[in-house]
C-alpha cells in the first residue's frame, strides 16, 4: 500500500543529526540526548513528542 505524499516526504533523522542541528537550542539538545535512542531514526514530530513527554514527567 502506498504512503500518502505528506508521510513519504517527511524526513527521518538520527539522534546524532538532531544533536548537531542548529535548529535546536542547548536545553532541547540535552533532553534529546537522553530521550532518543542510538541507531534509530525519528521524524521531527516524533522527536518533539518524546521531548515533551520527558519534560512533563514528574521528578522522583
Secondary structure as UniProt FT lines:
FT   HELIX           5..9
FT   STRAND          13..14
FT   HELIX           15..20
FT   HELIX           26..35
FT   TURN            38..39
FT   STRAND          41..42
FT   HELIX           44..56
//
